[in-house]
């Protein structure tokens, strides 16, 4: 893996980059970008065959939790097959392994002690030590993996927060000592809750270690949204510019823009999964008009609505696609009425079609963010996007 910063916004922290995950002939993945959430290596409702319907190479980044494999299939079985890439037949994809469940909003950890973290699994509560965690990583053979961490919500006491930081740093050192390549494929986990000083301390200490990049955790766990920017900036200001930065817990588009403004490169998000599970389809405008003057304009032809609920009876006879100009498989082949029918009869195909569209649309949003950074118009893009969303959220007129 090789990461290069290709563009930095003047007077700000937002930046565009390129992540090289294959040989010299492989197309790089441009950042900021989305890390697709998975269950045992694949998105919840998208099969291996349907992954090819998503934009490439944007859709090649997959998040996986080793804890999903504590029971079946076992990591030993996966190791005998040849790792995750061989088992899933996804040799061209890029797996990043972390203990945080990529389909849950909260960390899986339900307790910690000096030896390791305990997690709830279908077979009961399991203690995961750095040594056993490294064994799982060795069996799965991901492209990158994240050190074991004691991630806590924002409302814990200052003492508990400090313990979380100390444990996370100690476990990082243990993981590094167990790694035969000395952190070459490892991301250091950064915690610290809502305490700026603890965040700075943890980030500074992790940056001193020989890691390939950084996983910024502890967000989306009850912190005040108004203080989040200061927390993010405190972390990114303490990290070297040339290394990859990944954050978990920022899902809404406004939150992603907040992370991009702080200098984050990759986002581990549950947004698509939970939208799809609820029967929602994304429709907010993401198009940018490029030209010689590099002027940016949001396409407001769809109004200010963010998403539509396909379970609503208003769509029972709507034969239009989810989004008129969308090029995804779902919009090119199916109507709102058909997906409404599938949802109402509890057919799983509804979630498959919705996740294909929502993933495609969200990846298009990230593409628009990258274009805004490249053209030097990110601040304007963020301002207009947030304003249009705020109009919808405060409006008393329901979306159609």
C-alpha positions in Angstrom: 0.0 0.0 0.0 1.2 3.5 -0.9 -0.6 6.8 -0.1 0.2 10.2 -1.7 -1.4 13.6 -1.0 -2.1 15.1 -4.4 -3.9 18.3 -3.5 -4.3 20.4 -0.4 -6.8 23.2 0.1 -5.1 26.6 0.6 -5.7 27.9 4.1 -7.5 24.7 5.2 -6.9 21.1 6.1 -9.0 19.4 3.4 -6.9 17.4 1.0 -7.2 15.0 -1.9 -5.0 11.9 -2.2 -4.3 8.7 -4.1 -4.2 5.2 -2.5 -2.2 2.7 -4.5 -3.3 -0.9 -3.6 -2.1 -3.0 -6.5 0.8 -3.0 -8.9 2.2 -0.1 -10.8 -0.5 -0.6 -13.5 -3.4 -0.6 -11.1 -5.6 2.5 -11.0 -5.2 4.4 -7.7 -8.2 5.0 -5.4 -8.7 8.7 -5.0 -9.4 10.1 -1.6 -11.4 11.3 0.3 -13.3 8.1 -0.2 -15.7 5.6 1.5 -14.8 2.3 3.1 -17.7 0.0 2.4 -19.2 -1.7 5.5 -19.4 -5.5 5.3 -20.6 -8.6 7.1 -18.0 -11.3 6.9 -16.3 -9.5 4.0 -19.2 -8.5 1.8 -21.8 -5.7 2.0 -24.9 -6.9 3.8 -27.2 -6.9 0.7 -24.8 -7.0 -2.2 -23.3 -10.2 -3.5 -19.9 -10.6 -5.1 -21.5 -10.4 -8.6 -23.3 -7.2 -7.8 -20.1 -5.5 -6.6 -19.1 -5.2 -10.2 -22.2 -2.9 -10.8 -20.6 -0.3 -8.5 -18.2 2.4 -9.7 -14.6 1.2 -9.8 -12.1 1.7 -8.3 -14.1 3.7 -5.8 -15.9 0.6 -4.5 -12.8 -1.5 -4.0 -12.3 -0.5 -0.3 -14.0 -2.9 2.2 -14.1 -2.8 6.0 -14.1 -6.2 7.8 -14.3 -7.2 11.4 -12.3 -10.2 12.4 -14.8 -10.7 15.3 -17.3 -11.9 12.7 -15.2 -15.0 12.2 -14.8 -16.0 15.8 -17.4 -18.8 15.2 -18.0 -19.8 11.6 -16.2 -20.0 9.4 -13.2 -20.0 11.7 -10.1 -18.0 10.9 -8.2 -21.3 10.7 -10.5 -22.4 7.9 -10.1 -19.1 6.1 -6.3 -19.4 6.5 -6.3 -22.8 4.9 -8.3 -21.4 1.9 -5.7 -18.7 1.5 -7.2 -15.7 3.3 -10.2 -13.4 2.7 -9.4 -12.5 -0.9 -9.3 -16.2 -1.9 -12.4 -17.2 0.1 -14.5 -14.4 -1.4 -13.0 -14.3 -4.8 -12.2 -10.6 -4.5 -8.5 -10.5 -5.3 -8.7 -6.9 -6.6 -10.4 -5.5 -3.5 -8.7 -3.9 -0.5 -9.6 -5.1 3.0 -9.0 -3.1 6.1 -9.6 -5.2 9.3 -10.7 -3.6 12.6 -12.3 -4.9 15.7 -15.1 -2.4 15.5 -18.2 -4.0 13.9 -18.6 -2.2 10.6 -22.4 -2.6 10.6 -23.0 -1.3 14.1 -23.1 2.3 15.3 -21.4 1.4 18.6 -18.2 -0.4 19.2 -18.6 -4.1 19.9 -16.4 -4.0 23.0 -18.5 -4.5 26.2 -15.6 -4.5 28.6 -11.9 -4.4 29.0 -9.2 -5.4 31.4 -5.4 -5.3 31.4 -5.3 -8.4 29.2 -7.6 -7.5 26.4 -11.1 -6.5 25.3 -14.2 -8.6 25.7 -16.9 -8.8 23.0 -20.3 -10.3 22.6 -20.5 -13.1 20.0 -23.3 -15.6 19.0 -21.4 -18.1 21.2 -21.2 -15.8 24.2 -18.7 -13.3 25.6 -15.2 -13.7 24.3 -11.9 -12.2 25.5 -9.7 -11.0 22.7 -6.0 -10.4 23.7 -3.5 -8.7 21.3 -1.9 -12.1 20.7 -5.2 -13.8 19.7 -6.2 -10.8 17.7 -2.9 -10.9 15.7 -3.5 -14.6 15.1 -6.9 -13.7 13.5 -5.3 -11.0 11.4 -2.6 -13.5 10.2 -5.3 -15.9 9.1 -7.5 -13.4 7.3 -4.6 -11.8 5.5 -6.2 -8.3 5.0 -4.3 -5.5 3.2 -4.4 -3.3 6.3 -5.3 -3.9 9.9 -6.0 -1.7 12.9 -4.5 -2.3 16.3 -6.6 -3.4 19.2 -8.2 -0.6 21.1 -10.3 0.3 24.2 -12.9 2.5 22.5 -15.3 4.2 24.9 -18.3 6.6 24.5 -18.0 10.3 25.2 -19.9 10.2 28.5 -17.3 8.2 30.5 -15.4 9.8 33.3 -12.1 11.5 32.8 -10.4 8.7 34.7 -12.0 6.0 32.4 -11.1 8.0 29.3 -7.4 8.2 30.4 -7.4 4.4 31.1 -8.8 3.9 27.6 -5.9 5.9 26.0 -3.2 4.1 28.1 -4.6 0.7 27.2 -4.9 1.5 23.6 -1.3 2.6 23.4 -0.1 -0.4 25.4 -2.0 -2.8 23.1 -0.6 -0.9 20.0 2.9 -1.6 21.3 2.0 -5.3 21.9 0.6 -5.6 18.4 3.7 -4.0 16.9 5.9 -6.4 18.9 3.9 -9.4 17.4 4.0 -8.1 13.8 6.8 -9.6 11.8 6.8 -6.7 9.4 6.9 -4.1 12.1 3.7 -2.2 11.5 4.1 -2.0 7.7 0.5 -2.9 7.2 -0.9 -1.6 10.4 -3.0 1.5 11.3 -2.6 2.9 14.8 -5.9 3.4 16.7 -6.5 6.8 18.2 -8.9 7.4 21.1 -9.5 10.1 23.7 -13.2 10.7 23.9 -14.3 14.3 24.2 -11.1 15.4 25.9 -8.9 17.5 23.5 -5.7 17.0 25.6 -6.2 13.2 25.7 -6.9 13.2 22.0 -3.6 15.1 21.3 -1.7 12.9 23.7 -3.0 9.7 22.0 -2.4 11.0 18.5 1.1 12.2 19.3 2.1 8.9 20.8 0.6 6.8 18.0 2.4 9.0 15.4 5.7 8.2 17.1 5.2 4.5 16.3 6.1 2.8 13.1 2.6 2.5 11.6 1.4 3.0 8.0 -1.5 5.3 9.0 -4.1 6.1 11.6 -7.6 5.0 12.5 -9.4 7.8 14.4 -12.0 6.2 16.6 -14.4 7.3 19.4 -16.6 9.5 17.2 -20.4 9.0 16.8 -20.5 7.9 20.4 -22.3 10.7 22.1 -19.9 13.6 21.6 -21.3 17.1 21.1 -21.4 17.8 17.4 -20.3 21.4 18.0 -17.1 20.3 19.7 -16.3 17.6 17.1 -14.4 19.9 14.7 -12.0 20.9 17.5 -11.5 17.3 18.5 -10.8 16.3 14.8 -8.5 19.2 14.3 -6.6 18.4 17.5 -5.9 14.9 16.2 -5.0 15.7 12.6 -2.8 18.5 13.6 -0.8 16.0 15.6 -0.3 13.5 12.7 2.2 13.5 9.9 0.7 14.8 6.6 2.2 12.0 4.4 0.3 9.1 6.1 -3.3 7.8 5.6 -6.0 9.0 8.0 -9.2 7.0 8.5 -12.1 7.9 10.8 -15.1 5.8 12.0 -18.4 7.0 13.3 -19.0 9.9 10.9 -21.9 8.9 8.7 -24.2 11.7 7.6 -23.0 13.8 4.6 -22.5 16.8 6.8 -20.4 14.8 9.2 -18.3 13.5 6.3 -17.7 17.1 5.1 -16.7 18.0 8.7 -14.1 15.2 8.6 -12.8 16.1 5.2 -12.4 19.7 6.4 -10.2 18.4 9.2 -8.0 16.5 6.8 -9.4 12.9 6.9 -8.9 10.6 3.9 -11.1 7.6 4.4 -14.5 7.1 6.2 -15.8 3.9 7.7 -19.5 4.5 7.6 -22.7 2.6 8.6 -24.9 5.2 6.8 -25.7 3.1 3.7 -26.6 0.0 5.6 -29.0 1.6 8.0 -30.7 3.6 5.2 -31.2 0.5 3.2 -32.5 -1.5 6.1 -35.1 1.2 6.7 -36.3 1.2 3.1 -34.8 4.6 2.2 -33.2 5.8 -1.0 -30.8 8.7 -1.3 -31.8 11.4 -3.7 -29.9 14.6 -2.6 -28.0 16.4 -5.4 -24.3 15.7 -5.7 -23.4 17.0 -9.2 -20.8 19.6 -9.8 -20.6 21.7 -12.9 -16.9 21.9 -14.1 -15.7 24.5 -16.5 -12.8 26.8 -17.3 -13.9 29.1 -14.5 -14.0 26.1 -12.1 -17.3 27.4 -10.8 -19.2 25.0 -8.6 -23.0 24.6 -8.7 -25.2 22.1 -6.9 -27.8 20.5 -9.1 -31.1 21.4 -7.3 -33.4 19.8 -9.8 -34.5 17.3 -7.2 -35.3 20.0 -4.6 -33.8 20.0 -1.1 -34.9 16.5 -0.1 -32.3 14.1 1.2 -33.9 10.7 1.0 -37.3 9.1 0.2 -39.1 6.3 2.1 -39.9 3.7 -0.5 -42.4 2.1 1.9 -44.8 5.1 1.5 -48.0 4.5 -0.5 -47.3 7.6 -2.6 -44.7 5.5 -4.6 -47.1 2.5 -5.2 -47.8 3.7 -8.8 -44.7 5.8 -9.4 -43.0 4.4 -12.5 -40.0 6.7 -12.4 -36.5 5.6 -11.3 -35.2 6.5 -7.9 -33.1 9.4 -9.4 -33.7 10.4 -13.0 -30.1 10.8 -14.1 -28.6 8.1 -11.9 -26.5 5.5 -13.8 -26.7 2.7 -11.2 -28.1 -0.7 -12.0 -31.2 -0.1 -9.9 -32.2 3.2 -11.5 -31.5 1.9 -15.0 -33.7 -1.2 -14.7 -36.3 -0.7 -11.9 -38.9 1.8 -10.8 -40.0 3.2 -7.4 -43.2 1.3 -7.7 -41.5 -2.0 -8.1 -39.2 -1.4 -5.1 -42.2 -0.2 -3.1 -43.9 -3.5 -3.9 -40.9 -5.6 -3.0 -40.6 -3.8 0.4 -44.3 -4.3 1.2 -44.1 -8.0 0.5 -40.9 -8.3 2.5 -38.8 -9.5 -0.5 -35.1 -9.3 0.1 -34.5 -8.1 -3.5 -35.8 -4.7 -2.3 -32.8 -4.3 0.0 -30.4 -5.5 -2.7 -31.6 -2.9 -5.2 -31.7 -0.2 -2.6 -28.2 -0.9 -1.4 -26.8 -0.9 -4.9 -28.4 2.6 -5.5 -27.5 4.0 -2.1 -23.9 2.9 -2.4 -23.6 4.2 -5.9 -25.1 7.6 -4.9 -22.9 7.9 -1.8 -19.8 7.1 -3.8 -20.9 9.9 -6.2 -21.1 12.3 -3.3 -17.5 11.5 -2.4 -16.5 12.0 -6.0 -18.1 15.4 -5.9 -16.2 16.2 -2.7 -12.9 15.3 -4.4 -13.7 17.4 -7.5 -14.5 20.4 -5.1 -11.1 20.0 -3.5 -9.3 19.7 -6.8 -10.9 22.9 -8.1 -10.2 24.8 -4.9 -13.9 25.1 -4.1 -14.4 22.8 -1.2 -15.4 25.4 1.3 -18.1 26.7 -1.1 -19.3 23.2 -1.9 -19.6 22.4 1.8 -21.4 25.7 2.6 -24.0 25.2 -0.2 -24.5 21.5 0.5 -25.1 22.1 4.3 -27.4 25.1 3.6 -29.5 23.1 1.2 -29.8 20.2 3.7 -30.6 22.6 6.5 -33.5 24.0 4.5 -34.9 20.6 4.1 -34.4 19.6 7.7 -36.2 22.7 9.0 -38.9 22.7 6.4 -42.4 21.8 7.4 -43.3 20.7 3.9 -42.9 16.9 3.6 -40.8 15.5 0.8 -42.5 13.7 -2.0 
